[in-house]
Amino acid sequence: MNIDPVTLTDVLPDGAQQGMGPLITVVVPLNFPGLTTETRDLIVRFTSSALTTLVELGARVTVIDISRDAPFSIDEETDGVMLLGGGDVDPTLYGHTEYVGNLYGVDRGTDERTLSAIDLGFKLEAPMLGICRGSQMINLACGGTLIPDLGEDNPHRGGDGEPMFLDDTVIVAEGSRLEQILSRSQVIVRNGHHQAVGEVGEGLRVTARGLDGVVEAVEHESKWIVGVQWHPEDTDGSVEDRTALFRAFVQRSTAHAETQRRNRAGSAV
């Protein structure tokens, strides 16, 4: 069965570029190999939810469909970078050459373009929020690795014949940026992953784990860079938690925009 590719028209909310709020660049692979009706619907629903939430919080958004094999850049006026989910990361990207079960949606070109986008975000010193695959890619960009498959008893994803996404309990580290944002140390999240952060990249620290110890969130020790393995943009999850996390990101992006404006004004004097 032919599956229509996801386009920007499918996910962009009204008013995406209106207003005076911070400009958020959203990096997302809208398509990947092996796309099914189920995964297509998830991509549209999750991406639409993320973009709509940003706009409702006063941000302007521009989207880079990183699955397209075309040149891209991140505008120097960008105030924050959000990295959304997608297919699995190619295990050879982090040195794993053995067989991996349950792989789906692997596209090495998308992986490499995502890493390039993260590097551009680093150069702009922009706040970054990574979700699921986005969090994993931030870890790889910092020199970390992934667990390519959590195995058959993986509690972070629905089993055969079950919905892919489920409610999952994670424990948030005390004193972390994430705990301050969510105002508690135990959170029920929406999860559907079988890959996870392995060795943590340079400058990052673990800020949430599943009940089995699997890494569920990381953040940078000195920069406003947060990665969560779960999907706060899942409309079946907590609206309050999604809003709190996205609001914190938008507020930090606003502060970054103000700092950049002051710096440019000072340089012009």
QUIWO-V846928 format. One record per residue. RES is the residue in one small letter. PSI is psi in radians with two decimals (999 if undefined). Layout:
res: <RES | RES>
psi: <PSI | PSI>
This chain:
res: <m | n | i | d | p | v | t | l | t | d | v | l | p | d | g | a | q | q | g | m | g | p | l | i | t | v | v | v | p | l | n | f | p | g | l | t | t | e | t | r | d | l | i | v | r | f | t | s | s | a | l | t | t | l | v | e | l | g | a | r | v | t | v | i | d | i | s | r | d | a | p | f | s | i | d | e | e | t | d | g | v | m | l | l | g | g | g | d | v | d | p | t | l | y | g | h | t | e | y | v | g | n | l | y | g | v | d | r | g | t | d | e | r | t | l | s | a | i | d | l | g | f | k | l | e | a | p | m | l | g | i | c | r | g | s | q | m | i | n | l | a | c | g | g | t | l | i | p | d | l | g | e | d | n | p | h | r | g | g | d | g | e | p | m | f | l | d | d | t | v | i | v | a | e | g | s | r | l | e | q | i | l | s | r | s | q | v | i | v | r | n | g | h | h | q | a | v | g | e | v | g | e | g | l | r | v | t | a | r | g | l | d | g | v | v | e | a | v | e | h | e | s | k | w | i | v | g | v | q | w | h | p | e | d | t | d | g | s | v | e | d | r | t | a | l | f | r | a | f | v | q | r | s | t | a | h | a | e | t | q | r | r | n | r | a | g | s | a | v>
psi: <2.29 | 2.32 | 2.16 | 2.31 | 2.63 | 2.38 | 2.92 | -0.58 | -0.54 | -0.39 | -0.35 | 2.22 | 2.85 | 2.53 | 0.37 | -0.51 | 0.18 | 2.83 | -3.04 | 0.23 | 3.11 | 2.58 | 2.03 | 2.18 | 2.10 | 2.09 | 2.08 | 2.37 | 1.79 | -0.34 | 2.65 | 2.85 | 2.49 | 0.34 | 2.28 | 3.01 | -0.73 | -0.86 | -0.57 | -0.79 | -0.67 | -0.77 | -0.80 | -0.79 | -0.82 | -0.79 | -0.75 | -0.74 | -0.79 | -0.84 | -0.73 | -0.72 | -0.74 | -0.81 | -0.72 | -0.46 | 0.08 | 0.07 | 2.73 | 2.53 | 2.51 | 2.48 | 2.31 | 1.96 | 1.69 | -0.14 | -0.21 | 2.26 | 1.27 | 2.65 | 2.54 | 2.85 | 2.84 | 2.15 | 2.37 | -0.31 | -0.05 | 2.36 | -0.25 | 2.69 | 2.19 | 2.36 | 2.06 | 3.13 | -3.05 | -2.61 | 3.09 | 2.64 | 2.41 | 2.06 | -0.49 | -0.28 | -0.50 | 0.46 | 0.17 | 2.05 | -0.08 | 2.91 | 2.45 | 2.17 | 2.76 | 0.26 | 2.48 | 2.57 | 0.38 | 2.30 | 1.77 | -0.64 | -0.73 | -0.73 | -0.84 | -0.67 | -0.62 | -0.75 | -0.67 | -0.71 | -0.69 | -0.73 | -0.70 | -0.68 | -0.71 | -0.80 | -0.61 | -0.14 | 0.61 | 2.55 | 2.56 | 2.42 | 2.06 | 2.39 | 2.21 | -1.92 | -0.63 | -0.70 | -0.73 | -0.74 | -0.60 | -0.73 | -0.74 | -0.68 | -0.46 | 0.16 | 0.14 | -3.03 | 3.05 | 2.74 | 2.00 | -0.42 | 2.23 | -0.04 | 3.11 | -0.49 | 0.36 | 2.06 | 0.07 | 0.27 | 2.56 | 2.60 | -3.04 | 2.31 | 0.04 | 2.79 | 2.52 | -0.68 | 2.47 | 2.88 | 2.35 | 2.43 | 2.29 | 2.61 | 2.13 | 2.39 | 2.37 | 2.42 | -0.01 | 2.81 | -0.68 | -0.70 | -0.69 | -0.67 | -0.79 | -0.20 | 0.42 | 2.90 | -0.07 | 2.19 | 2.44 | 2.12 | 2.99 | 2.05 | 2.66 | 0.80 | 2.66 | -0.09 | 2.71 | 2.90 | 2.34 | -1.79 | 2.35 | 2.37 | 2.88 | 2.32 | -0.13 | 2.75 | 2.64 | 2.28 | 0.01 | 2.55 | 2.69 | 3.01 | -0.36 | 0.07 | -0.12 | 2.40 | 2.24 | -0.14 | 2.59 | 2.76 | 2.73 | 2.53 | -0.45 | -0.36 | 2.76 | 1.45 | 2.05 | 2.35 | 2.24 | 2.38 | -0.45 | -3.10 | 1.51 | -0.36 | -0.04 | 2.12 | -0.16 | -0.08 | -2.90 | 2.10 | -0.68 | -0.78 | -0.71 | -0.81 | -0.72 | -0.78 | -0.79 | -0.64 | -0.74 | -0.70 | -0.79 | -0.71 | -0.73 | -0.67 | -0.65 | -0.77 | -0.68 | -0.72 | -0.74 | -0.69 | -0.76 | -0.70 | -0.74 | -0.73 | -0.74 | -0.66 | -0.68 | -0.62 | -0.46 | -0.26 | 999>
